[in-house]
């Protein structure tokens, strides 16, 4: 892959030199890409990924940037999707339970909706005309981002587990082709569901991962066919892993998550992932890729930096 332009490299190097790539409050940089698609996979523990059965994720890993990251503690969904969307840690966003609908302890900063500023809030605040979309099938997602500031929000609550994941993907693809959102969030739930019912690492869990891989392959293929891939960065993260049939514990099988970034704007020969990478780094990285200023309240860092 090739960097989109010399401006991108110059902007990235300048950010590194001045040390403001994360959250010092400096002005926004030139965008690396016009679109970011974030695939959020519930329960996809980095230690449980069956790479030999996931050719599409292998392709993205080989052609992009990949690292094993860590989520927030406790290693549960509501807490960590808040961490992902709000670019900060539990001590700042205040979500403390797997199904928190608002901060359980006072957040450092909240918007008029009563929740900390998330990536959707910041995009809309800095560019009111920017179109965004969020597609998910776990209702808890609706409480960790500013749904009133997303142009297209859709929750898929009916059908089999597989059908709901497929429906979220299909709706995301429709939005990408029709409206070309600046930022699209597509949620996939299968690994978590089968982790709880059959166990992390079980054959059923592995099949769920394979299903997600097929959906990721479909996403990338359609982005290529409609010509969007050249201006798009695809990211994939998870909220937690698991152990046995549970998560939430302080163990690496729960803590470690995939952090994958793929697209022409993140050429592996010119960029790398800052390590250690945390789930809180997702929102700052998305903001920086799109050329938006990273708010001071976010404690995550921009993960993609020059080599």
N, C-alpha and C positions, 0 to 999 in steps of 0.2 A: 504493500500500500504506500501511497505518497501523501505527504503533508499537503493540505489544500492550497496553501500559498506561503510565501516568505513572511507575510504579515503575521501568520499564525505563529511561526517559529519565533519571530522577533518579540511578539507579545508574551509568549511563554517564557522566553529567556529574561525579558525585562521584569516579569513578575518574580522570577526566581532571584534575580539580582537585588531587587528592592525588598525581598522578603515578605511581600504582601499577598502571596498566592492564597492565603487562607482567609483571615478575618481582621485585617488591620484597619479596614474602613477606606482603603484607597478607591479611586474611581474604577468603574467597570472596564474590562479589557475588551479588545476586539474579539468577536465570537469565533470559536473554532469551527462550529457547525450551526446549521439553521434549525435542526431538530434533534431532540433526544427522546428515545423510547426507553423507559425503565421497565424491565420485567421483574416483578417482585414475586419470588417463589417461597411460599410459606413452608417452613420445615425442611428446606433443602440444606442439610448439614454438609459442610465441606468434606468431612471424613466419610460420608456415606454416598458420595456421588459415584455412580457406576460408570466411570469414564469410558470403559470399553464398549458400553452399550449406548453411548450418547455422542454420535458422530457430529451433530450440529454444534453442540457446546464445545467439542474438541476443535472444530474448525474455528470457532470464535476465539477460543483460548490460544490457538496457534497463530492466528492472524491479528490478535489484539493484545490487550494487557490483562493479566490475571494474577490475583494473589488470594491467599487465604486470609480473610479478615476476621474480626471479632465483633460481636454484638454487645448490647448493654446487659447488665444484670439487674433483675432476674431475666433469664433467657426465655421470655414469653412474648406473645404476638403483639398485643396492644402497646406494650412498652417499646418494643423494637421497631414497629412500623412508625411509631411517633419519632423515635430516634432517627430513622431513615428520612422521613418527610421533613422533620424540623431541624435537621442538621446539627443536633446537639445531644447532650447526654441526659440521663435520668435526673441528675441533680438540678438541671436547668429547666427541662420541659415538664417534670413533675408527674408523669404517668407512671404508676407503680403496679398496675395489675394487668393481666392478660386481656381483660375486656374493659379497660378504663375508657370512659366516655368524655372525660375532661381531666385536667391535672388533679391528682389526688393530694398533692401538696402545692402550695402557691408556686406558679411558674415565675421565672425571672422576668419574662415579658409576655404579654398576651395582646392579641388583636381585639377588634370590636366583637369578634365571635366568642371570645373568652378562652381561646387556645393560643399557644405560642405560634409565631409566624412560621409557616411551612413554605416549601418550595413553590407551591401554587400561589400563595399569598405574595411572595416576593416577585414572582414573574409578573403578576397582575399589577402590583404596586409600581414596579419600575417600567412596565409597558402595558398599559390598560388595553391596548388593541391586540395583544398576544393571545392566540387561541390555544387552549389546553383541554385535555381529556383525561378522564379516569374511569377505568373499567374494572370491576371487582365483584367477587362472589362471597366474601365474608363481610358481614355488615359492620364489623369493628373498624374497617378501613375508613368508613364515613365519619368517624370521630377523631381521626388523627391527621386529617387535612381539611383545608377550608373549602368544603363542597360548594359554598355560595360564591366562591371565586374561581370555580372551574367551569368552563363553558359547556362541557358535555360530561355529565356524570351518569353512570348507569350501574345499578346493582343487579346481579343475576342470582335470584334466590330459588329458582325451580329447576327441576331436571336432575339427572344423575350427577355425581361428582365430576365425571369426565365431561358431561355435556355443559356444565356450568363453566368449567375452565375453557372449553372450546368456544363457548358463546362470548366470553370476555375477550378472547383473542380475536374472534371474528368481528366484534364491534370495534375493537381497537384498529384493526386493519381497515374497516370501513371509514373510520374517522381519518386515518392517515391518508387514504386515497382521496377522500372528499374534501377535507378541510386542511390537511397538512399541518397539524398542531405543532406549535413550538415544543411542547412537552406532552408526552403521552405516558400514562402509567397503566400497565396491564398486569393484573394480579392472577397468580396461579396457585391453587390450594391443594392439589392432589397429594403431594408428598406428606404434608402435615396430617391429612385425613387418614392415610394408610399407615403413617407412623404411629398414630394413636390407636388405630384398630388392630393392626397386625405387627407393629414394631419397626423401629428404624433398622434398616438393613435387611428386612424380610423380603422374600420374592415379590410380594405385593407392593412394598415400598419401592423396590427397584423398578417394577413396571410403571409405577406412578412417575418416577423420574424420567423413564423412557418416553412417557406421554408428554411430559413437559418439553423434553428435547425435540420431539416432533413438532410441537407448536412453535418453539423457537426457530426451527428450520423453516417452517411455513412463513413466519414473520420476516425473516431475512430474505427468503426467496421473493416474496411479494414486494418488499422494499426495493430489491434489485430490479424486478420486472417493471415497476412503475417509475423507476429512475430516481427514487428518493435516497437510496443508500449513499450516494456520493456526498450528500449534505447532511447525513444523519449519523449520530452516535447511538449505538445500542448498548445499554448497560443491563446487567443481571446481578441481583443481590438476593439474599434471603434474610429472614428475621431471626432464625435460630436453627439448630439441629435437634438432636434428641438422643435419648438413651433408654433402651427398652421400649416402653410405650409412653414415655413421659418426656417432658422438657421443663425448663425452669431452673434446673440445677446448675451448680458451679462446676461444670466439667467441660473438657475440650470438645467432647462429642456434641454438646449443646452450644458452646460458645463459638466454635469456628464455623464461618460461613463463606460462600464464594463471593468474590468481588471481581466482576468481569466487565471490561470496557472494550468496545469494538467499533471500528469505523475508520474511514480515511483520515480523520482529524487526529487520530491517536496512533500514528505510525510507531510500532515497537522499536524501530531503529533510531527514532528521535525522542521518544517519550518513554516514561516508565511510571509505575505506580509507587508513590511514596509509601514506605513501610515503617512501622506497622500501619496497616490500613484498617479503619474502623467503619462500622455501619453508619456512624454519624458523618462520615466523609461523603456520603452519597449526595446529599442536597448541595453542599458547597461545590462539589465537582460538576454537578448538573448546571448550577448557576454560572460557573466560570466557563464551561464549554459553550454556553449560550450567550456569553458576554455580559451577564448581569453581575452587579455588585453583591458580594457576600456580606450579609449583615453581621454586625459586631457580636450580636447575641448568640450566633451559631458558634459552637465550640469545635465542630468538625473542621477538617482541613481539606483543601483541594488535593485530591489524590493523584491526578495526572500532572506530572512535572517533567521538565526537560531532562534528558540523560546527561 
